[in-house]
Amino acid sequence: MKRCILAAAVLAGGLTGLTGPVQAADDAQLRAAIAGSHRSAANAARDNWRHPYETLTFFGIKPDMTVVELSPGGGWYTEILAPYLRDNGKLIAAGAAFNPAKRSTVAFKQKLDANPAAFGKVVQGVFEPPSTYNFAAPGSADMVLTFRNLHNWIDAGGDEELKGVFKAAYTSLKRGGVLGIEEHRLPEAMPQDAKTSSGYVHESYVIKLAESAGFKLAAKSDINANPKDKADHKGGVWALPPTLANRDQDREKYQAIGESDRMTLRFVKP
């Protein structure tokens, strides 16, 4: 209940020094997509930590938008976005090109193929930074979203790779379009290494690079904040649920902390 009250307060305007979207009427269509039986039980069980309704409404999503999801991974958010956008909008899942020898691309394709009612209209675009950004025509998207991916791009290619991703997102968006980011947050007092080996990233660093690509920071939210997470775990963020990389070592401690402390940022293309 506390979590719901906090999220409602944030969406109503509790944003630090910035103007965010005004809380709209309840989005029954989005709630239905989140509650849908097509979602895996394991994914739905994490809603209490990932706050999909609050996160997506904070970004300002509408069912008639063209939305790009960068690096959808196993499809946690795809399960929600695809049916929500199916009838009046478009979801572009921008990930690695299908490769029968690459397990992740096979698994994602199998997921989409297994439920055409939910996923049959998903458009797949090729997104393989730093070489390929073939996911949307310039100025065609209303929203570009990425969830917990920035540290991977930084690890692969540092500042330049992340700048390339932001530039590609900027190019694909219409004027007034939104870039929505969720990422594990490193306390500003802690050093961030060039490879983000802990999985945590400074919020100030993300804002700086997004703004250098032309974006304007419109709002930030603590919807996905977790003050219990001090970002100082052996093995980095993967020590926490759901990965629990240290297995039985301090397992109860990590489970008590829960999922990571995360920044949630909304940028706009002027």
Residue pairs with C-beta under 8 A, 6 or more apart in sequence:
3 48
3 51
6 222
6 223
7 51
7 53
7 54
7 223
8 23
10 54
10 58
10 221
10 222
10 223
11 20
11 21
11 23
11 54
11 57
11 58
11 221
11 223
12 22
12 23
13 20
13 22
13 23
15 219
15 220
15 221
16 220
18 217
18 218
18 219
18 220
19 218
19 219
20 58
20 218
20 219
20 221
20 266
21 57
21 58
21 59
21 60
21 219
21 266
23 57
24 57
27 53
27 57
29 63
29 84
30 53
30 56
30 57
30 61
30 63
30 80
30 84
31 53
32 83
33 80
33 81
33 83
33 84
34 44
34 47
34 52
34 53
34 80
36 79
36 83
36 118
38 79
38 83
38 115
38 117
38 118
39 79
39 80
40 79
43 76
43 79
46 76
46 242
46 259
49 226
49 241
49 258
49 259
50 76
50 224
50 259
51 223
51 224
52 77
52 80
54 223
55 180
55 182
55 223
55 224
55 264
56 80
56 81
58 180
58 219
58 221
58 223
58 264
58 266
59 143
59 145
59 178
59 180
59 266
60 143
60 178
60 266
61 67
61 84
61 143
62 89
62 142
63 84
63 85
63 87
63 88
63 89
64 88
64 89
65 85
65 89
65 90
65 142
65 143
66 89
66 90
66 92
66 136
66 140
66 141
66 142
66 143
67 81
67 85
67 89
67 90
67 91
67 92
67 141
67 142
67 143
67 144
67 145
68 92
68 94
68 125
68 135
68 136
68 141
68 143
68 144
68 145
68 169
68 172
69 77
69 78
69 81
69 91
69 92
69 93
69 94
69 145
69 146
69 147
70 94
70 95
70 127
70 135
70 144
70 145
70 146
70 149
70 165
70 169
71 94
71 95
71 127
71 146
71 149
71 152
72 78
72 93
72 94
72 95
72 108
73 95
73 104
73 108
73 149
74 104
74 107
74 108
74 111
75 93
75 108
75 111
75 112
76 147
77 145
77 147
78 91
78 93
78 111
78 112
78 119
78 122
79 118
81 91
81 145
82 91
82 118
82 119
82 121
82 122
83 118
83 119
85 91
85 121
86 118
86 120
86 121
90 121
90 123
91 121
91 122
91 123
92 122
92 123
92 124
92 125
92 135
92 136
92 141
93 108
93 112
93 122
93 123
93 124
93 125
94 124
94 125
94 126
94 127
94 135
94 136
95 105
95 108
95 124
95 125
95 126
95 127
96 102
96 104
96 105
96 126
96 127
96 128
97 105
97 126
97 128
97 132
98 105
98 106
98 109
98 124
99 105
99 106
100 106
111 119
112 119
112 120
112 122
112 124
113 119
125 134
125 135
125 136
126 132
126 134
126 135
127 133
127 134
127 135
127 168
129 153
129 156
129 157
129 161
129 164
129 165
129 168
130 157
130 160
130 161
130 164
133 164
133 168
135 168
135 172
136 172
137 172
138 171
138 172
139 171
139 172
139 173
139 174
139 175
140 172
140 174
141 172
141 173
141 174
141 177
142 173
142 174
142 177
142 178
143 173
143 177
143 178
143 179
143 180
144 169
144 172
144 173
144 177
144 178
144 179
144 180
145 179
145 180
145 181
146 165
146 180
146 181
146 182
147 182
148 182
148 183
148 184
148 262
149 183
150 162
150 181
150 183
150 196
150 201
150 206
151 183
151 184
151 196
151 199
151 200
151 201
153 161
153 162
153 165
154 161
154 162
154 194
154 195
154 196
154 201
155 195
155 196
155 197
157 164
158 194
158 195
159 209
162 209
163 209
163 212
163 213
166 179
166 209
166 210
166 212
166 213
166 215
167 213
169 179
169 213
170 179
170 213
170 214
170 215
170 269
173 179
173 269
174 269
175 269
175 270
176 268
176 269
176 270
177 268
177 269
178 218
178 266
178 267
178 268
178 269
179 210
179 215
179 266
179 267
179 268
179 269
180 264
180 265
180 266
180 267
181 206
181 210
181 263
181 264
181 265
181 266
181 267
182 224
182 262
182 263
182 264
182 265
183 201
183 206
183 262
183 263
184 199
184 200
184 201
184 231
184 237
184 260
184 261
184 262
185 200
185 201
185 202
185 203
185 225
185 231
185 260
185 261
185 262
185 263
186 192
186 198
186 200
186 201
186 202
186 203
186 231
187 230
187 231
188 202
188 203
188 204
190 200
190 231
190 232
192 200
192 201
192 202
192 205
197 236
198 231
198 233
198 236
198 237
199 236
199 237
199 238
199 260
200 231
200 236
200 237
200 260
201 263
203 220
203 263
203 265
206 263
206 265
207 217
207 265
210 217
210 265
210 267
211 217
211 267
214 269
214 270
215 267
215 268
215 269
216 267
216 268
216 269
216 270
217 265
217 266
217 267
218 266
218 267
218 268
219 265
219 266
220 263
220 264
220 265
220 266
221 264
221 265
221 266
222 264
223 264
224 261
224 262
224 263
224 264
225 261
225 262
226 257
226 258
226 259
226 260
226 261
226 262
227 261
228 256
228 257
228 258
228 261
229 240
229 257
229 258
229 259
229 260
229 261
231 237
231 260
231 261
233 239
233 240
233 246
233 254
234 246
234 249
234 250
235 245
235 246
237 260
238 245
239 245
239 246
239 250
239 254
240 254
240 257
240 258
240 259
240 260
241 254
241 255
241 258
241 259
242 259
244 251
244 254
244 255
246 254
